[in-house]
Amino acid sequence: MELSPVGLLLVLILCSYSGRAAETPKAVLVLDPDQTQFYTGESVTLRCNIEGQDTSGWRFNWRKDYGQVYPRVGWSDKNEYTLQPLHVSHSGDYTCTGLKSDIYSRGNEKVKLQVSALPTPKLTVEPQSPVYVGETVTLKCEVQSDRNWKYVWYEDWSGNVLFESDENTHTITAETHEKYYWCQVKLKDLSSQMSEITYVEVKDPPLATVAVESPQPPFYAGETVTLRCDIAEYTDWYWYTWYKDNQISRQNRKTNTIPLPYYAGQHTCKGWSRGRPRNSQRSTSFSISVTVLCVSP
């Protein structure tokens, strides 16, 4: 069947539009830096590329949630647009469109941009308060994000930086008085809110005491005296060290039986635990002296 002149013209027009549609390039929106999670105060560049072509002669605009955001009216000769500083209100789905002569680019896939306030970190202390003088204490500053954070710790009320690093943990040795700690995270030149302040109570380890179990003084040559190492308030002591005149004389047992007069002198003891505190303070000295019996002439 032969086509009429009008029908032939319609076929040619349809074919022409079909050919042009097939050749219409696609706009591709990319983010620089290449991530979708951002924080307030950062910046992001929305770059509109034309698939398979350079951008010479093209003009562009950008839309957020289908409303045009840049330029407000018309088109831009540049293929990139920077949002700076970012606010939470910048969150949304972005697309871009290119125009060259009377040819519009094909629509690109939506790119989701999420902008959040900087997270407030949480500071944890291990072991939990109270801690004992000499113990190792680990401070951990935690945020629910895997960005390249800088971690900063503060001590007491001075506001002076105690320590700063790329790691979210910091180890200290407990000193002889209480401390207050808090932390924050930094992202380049942006700083988060401070964590809650954590109070760390520092206590002295319990003091051991030497007691006489039997016999009671005075002591005489030829006797044996049993000493006992007491540590108040704590019972889980599995190892004891005894000292005579500052030299180790016996280990492991809570009691120490000594013959006289060979072991007369200054006796002290110390306990070790499987739990916390790991060790007691060494006791004060307990003096063992031998009483000389008077012999009648």
C-alpha positions in Angstrom: 0.0 0.0 0.0 1.4 3.4 -1.0 1.5 6.2 1.5 -0.1 9.5 0.7 2.2 12.6 0.8 0.8 13.6 4.2 1.3 10.1 5.6 4.9 9.9 4.2 5.6 13.3 5.9 4.4 12.0 9.2 6.5 8.9 9.0 9.6 11.0 8.2 8.9 13.3 11.2 8.4 10.3 13.6 11.6 8.7 12.3 13.4 11.9 12.7 12.2 12.4 16.4 12.9 8.7 17.1 16.5 9.1 15.8 17.0 12.2 17.8 15.6 10.6 21.0 17.9 7.6 20.6 20.9 10.0 20.3 19.9 12.1 23.3 22.7 11.9 25.9 22.1 11.2 29.5 23.0 13.6 32.4 24.9 12.0 35.2 25.0 13.7 38.6 28.0 12.9 40.8 28.9 14.3 44.3 32.4 15.5 45.2 33.4 14.2 47.7 31.9 10.9 46.7 29.7 10.2 49.7 26.0 10.7 50.5 26.3 11.4 54.3 27.5 14.9 55.2 27.4 17.0 58.3 26.4 20.6 58.8 29.2 23.0 58.0 30.8 20.8 55.3 30.5 21.4 51.6 29.7 19.3 48.6 30.0 19.9 44.8 27.2 18.7 42.6 28.8 17.9 39.2 26.6 17.3 36.1 28.4 15.2 33.5 27.0 14.4 30.0 27.4 10.7 29.3 29.8 10.0 26.5 30.5 13.7 25.8 32.4 16.7 27.2 30.4 19.5 28.6 31.4 22.2 26.0 28.4 24.1 24.8 26.0 22.6 27.4 24.1 24.5 30.0 22.9 23.0 33.3 20.5 23.3 36.2 20.0 21.3 39.4 16.8 20.2 41.1 16.1 19.0 44.6 13.0 16.9 45.2 11.9 18.1 41.7 12.1 21.9 42.6 14.9 23.8 40.9 17.6 25.0 43.2 20.3 26.4 40.9 20.2 28.6 39.2 16.9 30.0 40.5 15.9 30.9 37.0 17.4 29.7 33.7 20.6 27.8 33.1 24.2 27.8 34.2 27.2 27.6 31.8 29.2 25.7 34.5 28.6 22.0 35.0 29.1 22.1 38.8 27.4 23.8 41.7 28.7 23.8 45.3 26.6 23.8 48.4 28.5 25.5 51.2 28.0 25.4 54.2 25.7 22.5 54.3 22.5 22.6 56.5 20.1 19.9 57.5 17.6 21.5 55.1 19.9 20.6 52.1 19.0 16.9 52.6 17.0 15.5 49.7 17.1 13.8 46.3 19.0 15.7 43.6 19.0 15.5 39.8 20.5 17.7 37.1 19.6 18.5 33.5 21.7 19.5 30.5 20.6 21.6 27.6 22.5 22.1 24.3 20.9 24.1 21.5 17.3 22.7 21.7 18.4 19.3 23.0 17.6 18.4 26.6 19.6 15.6 28.2 17.8 12.5 29.4 16.9 12.5 33.1 19.5 11.0 35.4 19.0 8.9 38.4 18.3 10.7 41.7 21.2 11.1 44.1 20.3 11.2 47.8 22.1 13.7 49.9 21.8 13.4 53.7 23.0 16.2 55.9 23.0 15.7 59.7 24.2 17.7 62.7 27.5 16.6 64.0 27.0 13.7 66.4 27.5 14.1 70.1 30.1 11.5 71.3 29.7 9.2 74.2 32.6 8.8 76.6 33.0 5.5 78.4 35.6 4.6 81.0 36.9 1.1 81.7 37.1 -0.1 84.4 34.2 1.7 85.8 34.6 4.1 88.8 35.9 3.7 91.4 39.4 2.9 90.2 42.5 2.4 92.3 45.7 4.3 92.3 48.1 2.8 89.7 45.4 1.0 87.7 45.3 1.5 83.9 42.2 3.3 82.8 40.9 3.3 79.2 38.9 6.3 78.0 36.8 5.6 74.8 35.1 8.3 72.8 32.4 6.8 70.6 30.3 8.1 67.7 28.0 6.2 65.4 29.9 7.0 62.2 32.9 5.8 60.3 34.2 9.2 59.1 37.8 10.2 59.7 37.3 11.8 63.1 39.9 13.4 65.3 39.2 12.6 69.0 39.9 15.1 71.7 39.9 14.4 75.5 39.6 17.0 78.2 40.4 16.7 81.9 38.9 18.5 85.0 37.4 21.9 84.7 40.3 23.8 83.1 39.1 23.0 79.5 42.7 22.2 78.5 43.2 19.4 76.0 44.5 16.3 77.7 45.1 14.4 74.5 44.2 14.4 70.8 44.6 11.6 68.3 43.1 9.7 65.3 42.2 6.8 67.7 39.1 6.8 69.8 40.8 5.3 72.9 43.2 6.9 75.3 44.9 5.1 78.2 45.9 6.8 81.4 47.2 5.7 84.8 45.0 6.5 87.8 46.5 9.1 90.1 45.9 9.9 93.7 42.8 12.1 93.3 39.5 12.2 91.5 39.2 13.4 87.9 36.5 14.6 85.5 36.8 13.7 81.8 34.9 14.5 78.7 35.6 14.3 74.9 34.5 15.7 71.5 35.1 14.8 67.9 36.4 17.0 65.1 36.0 16.7 61.4 38.5 18.9 59.7 37.7 22.4 61.1 34.3 21.4 62.5 33.9 20.5 66.2 31.0 18.5 67.8 29.3 19.1 71.0 31.1 17.9 74.1 30.2 14.5 75.5 28.6 14.2 79.0 31.2 14.7 81.7 32.3 11.5 83.4 33.5 11.5 87.0 36.2 9.0 87.8 36.7 8.3 91.5 40.2 7.2 92.5 40.8 5.3 95.7 43.8 4.0 97.4 44.1 0.2 97.5 43.1 -1.3 100.8 45.8 -1.4 103.5 47.1 -4.7 104.8 47.6 -5.2 108.5 49.8 -7.7 110.3 48.1 -9.3 113.3 49.4 -11.9 115.8 47.3 -15.1 115.7 49.3 -17.0 118.4 50.8 -16.8 121.0 50.3 -13.2 122.3 53.3 -11.2 123.3 55.7 -11.2 125.0 57.7 -13.6 122.8 60.5 -15.9 124.0 63.4 -17.7 122.3 62.4 -21.1 121.2 58.8 -20.2 120.5 57.1 -20.1 117.1 54.8 -17.1 116.4 52.0 -17.2 113.8 51.3 -13.9 112.1 48.2 -13.2 110.0 47.8 -10.8 107.1 44.4 -9.1 107.3 43.0 -6.9 104.5 39.7 -5.2 105.5 36.6 -5.1 103.3 38.0 -7.4 100.7 38.2 -11.2 100.9 39.1 -12.4 97.4 42.9 -12.5 98.1 44.6 -15.5 96.6 48.2 -14.6 97.2 50.2 -13.0 100.0 53.7 -11.9 100.2 55.5 -11.6 103.5 58.6 -9.4 104.1 61.1 -9.4 106.9 63.3 -6.3 107.2 62.1 -5.4 103.6 63.2 -8.7 102.2 60.7 -11.3 100.9 60.5 -14.1 103.6 57.4 -16.1 102.5 54.7 -16.1 99.8 51.3 -17.5 99.1 49.9 -18.1 102.6 47.7 -15.7 104.6 49.5 -16.8 107.8 53.2 -16.9 108.4 54.7 -19.0 111.2 58.2 -18.0 112.3 60.6 -19.5 114.7 62.3 -17.3 117.3 64.8 -15.8 117.8 65.9 -16.3 114.1 63.0 -14.4 112.6 62.8 -11.6 115.1 62.6 -8.2 113.3 60.2 -6.0 111.3 57.5 -7.9 109.5 55.1 -6.6 106.7 52.7 -8.2 104.3 50.8 -7.5 101.1 47.9 -9.2 99.3 47.1 -9.9 95.6 43.6 -10.5 94.2 42.1 -12.1 91.1 39.6 -9.2 90.9 39.9 -5.5 91.6 41.8 -4.1 93.3 44.6 -6.2 92.1 46.8 -5.6 95.1 46.7 -4.1 98.5 48.9 -1.6 100.0 51.8 -3.0 102.0 51.2 -3.0 105.7 53.0 -1.0 108.2 55.8 -2.8 110.1 55.1 -5.1 112.9 58.0 -5.6 115.2 58.8 -9.0 116.7 61.3 -8.9 119.5 62.4 -11.6 121.9 62.1 -11.1 125.6 65.0 -12.4 127.6 64.2 -14.4 130.7 65.9 -13.3 133.8 68.0 -16.0 135.5 68.4 -15.8 139.2 72.0 -16.0 140.5 
